Amino acid sequence: MAVIKIENFGGEMPSVSARALPDAAAQENSNLFAGTAEFRPLKSDVSVGTSVAATKSLFRIDPSQPWITSTQARSYVRGQINGDVNKRTYYSIDSGTAQPPRAMDITGADRQLGVPLPAKPVVTVTAVDEVTWEEADTFCYGEGARSIRAAIAAHRMPSGASQHFQGTTILAGPYGNYGLLFPSNAAVPAALQAQPWCLVAEITTARATELGLEPSPLGAVESAGKLYIPLPCMAYKFQLNTATVSPALAALLGPDGTTPLLNTNMIETITNAADVILSVADYAQSERNELDALAREFAQVLASASTVPPGGTAPGSRPTAPTKPTVGQYSLEGYGAEGGNYVRHPDWVVYDAALAAYELAMQTYSEAVVAQEAVKAGVSERLISMQQRGASLIRAIEAKGLDRWERISRENSEIQSLVTTMGGVTALVPYAVRREVETRFYVVTFVSDWGEESAPSPVSDLVELDQNDTLALGLPAVGAGGSYASRAITHWRIYRSNVGSASAAFQFEVELPIATTSYTGNVAASALGEVLPTTTWLEPPADLRGLVGMPNGIMAGFTGNTVAFCEPYVPYAWPVEYQVTTEHPIVGMGVFGQTLFVGTTGNPYFISGADSASMSAVKMESNQSCASARSIAAVQGGVLYASPDGLCVADPTGVKVVSQGLFTREDWQALTPSSMFAMEHEGVYYLFYNNGTKGCLAFDLATKKLGRVALQADASYTELVSDTLFVASGTSILAVFGGETRRTARWKSKRMTMPAQASMAWLKVYGDQTPAAPVTLRLYGDGTLVHTATVTNINPQRLPSGRWLEFEVDVESQSRVTRVVVAGSTQELQAV
């Protein structure tokens, strides 16, 4: 005798033969809820809308909104935005020609995701025509000082008597004339009047003769019985012509070209300073002292010099020679035999005595004359020496005077000192501006009507301006093309650098409506606002696909073999710095916990992190590639997806094929994995496929129970708020399991082999069956249908006689069944 008791209506194992199936496994499990061991038929579906044919994506923002169906595969992600009453939602277009991701909300908005960055802004600076402090300083101590110096140089007192003496005042010579005549004296001969540097001594010709003076060596001129002797002793005095230089200085203009450089007090300061610098007492006092002594001595020599030699006497009159006697000198006296004596004549004796006296007197006279001539020659030489010394002293004074003149007429240093003395730039150029020059760069961002701010434009060219300059910054165009209206741009914000380099922080200056096409403000640096927060907030890549939502306000998408992440809680901003690259092209992505599963054409990846900036990627050792992006669905604790080898689970332990033992690769491939799409609902993974015939598998990950659902679909969507699974089937949108009736479910057991042929006498079904919803039970013996029973209650039913080695139980019903018992005897039935 034998008993068959079925309490666990297990799942299918398509790759296992009917005899080899485990006890609880089924040859067929159809339209049963996979999440329970009971025979629990799924509810029927109900049509809730229409869709386009061949729909690949199905979505609605919330139950109050219309359905969105598309023949394109799309990925929808609800935004994680605080206070978002419009339920903003983002989606990527995952099939067909690459298109940028988009954003929509319940107001009907549907636009490209992201805010385009502006083109490079053009900044124009209009400089105020002003004289800066630096320019004024350069002018005052440069061109201004040179112009003052040039005016002084052009207005020196001309050469003439007035620059040697004025009246009886000698400007650069002796302190007095000491009886000497000025060249302007009418008595002075014209030849000497032309020598204004000389005082002139006037002596009589007799005195000149007395002194033995010759006019020519002394440069003297004889006139009207008098001799006029010059003494060079009055140097030319370098002097500023105050009468002409003052107007010239007053005519000088400042650096603005219109305002006088100097006022009356400054001109007086300059002329007074020039007088001090050119003061003879300051630079030639010793020479003047020497000239003064020289003039005094020159006058004294001519007035009182004596020709008597020192210690001697004057020669007097020249001695007169005695007259020779006219008588013979000798006469013979006493001439006789003995001879006679010659005797001189007395006149000759007297003559001899007179001649001796004459010769002595003549010698004395000659000696006196020679001594006197020597004295006279000494006077002349002395006068000539004084003339030469006077001339030398004049040259020395005039050389020093010229040096002083050149200090103020050829060198800027003296004038620059005067500029400082007069008060420098403050006094000479009071209108000079201390220019507070700023070196700036500007960037612009766009702001959408949703308050989304773009990444900054390229940095403007460097601009320099001061506090008085005006600036004009034009509204940039949309950098990537398009228009302000098409991208919903309503405002633009201006940021500027607060330090003069392109790498400095940019701070907020102003926000303007897009209708304002130019900005001319100039906000002080201290009034600038926050630092630009959107430096890296680029639009998402134009071909971004596979959008998924992650915790902490993060969205992820992919393009090629690159995973991109948005700025946390800023779904329109996708910094390049946050991108992660995989080895193989990406097929699709899913999320469990804080981990992003990345299915590729090769090894899968796990990418995790609490922030977009700190994502870390791990390439999994598993080589289970992803066969279909639409097959990826999150389940409790992991992600399920279709690989070429079977159904895989990605969870914290790694990646493994969970359908192993259910499907062989051959059987799995027969379902065409690339056609698969899936959705999780009530803990069950519903996998749709199309291998020429559309079908649906139901898989419970916890129990690895596999069933089938009589449901053909092109797209699916689980709505969490209503906890409903929706599918697009044909042109209808169905609320799966949303009907009031139940599907007709069917479960067929394994082929159970008895130890020996057995006869089954009774069957009993424990369930909710009624006459209106009976249970149809089919019993197979050795592969042949031997009995079909319609069970409407829980009472046992007799079975026909017969003996079989192998049995199969096939249950079909819309009612819930807990247990099925098939027994060979009444006792066995009662014992169960």
Helices and strands as residue ranges (DSSP letters): E 3-6, E 26-30, E 46-50, E 57-59, E 68-70, E 74-78, E 89-93, E 102-104, E 110-112, E 123-126, H 133-140, H 143-153, G 161-163, E 165-166, E 169-170, H 190-193, E 198-204, H 205-211, H 215-218, E 221-223, E 226-232, H 242-250, H 264-277, H 280-283, H 285-304, E 330-336, E 339-344, H 346-409, H 412-421, H 424-428, E 438-440, E 442-448, E 463-465, E 470-474, E 489-497, E 506-513, E 518-519, G 525-527, E 545-550, E 554-559, E 562-565, G 576-578, E 580-581, E 586-592, E 595-600, E 605-608, G 612-614, E 616-619, G 629-631, E 633-635, E 638-643, E 646-651, E 654-657, H 665-669, G 673-675, E 677-681, E 684-690, E 694-700, E 705-708, E 715-719, E 724-729, E 732-736, E 745-749, E 752-759, E 762-767, E 775-781, E 784-791, E 797-798, E 803-813, E 817-823, H 826-831
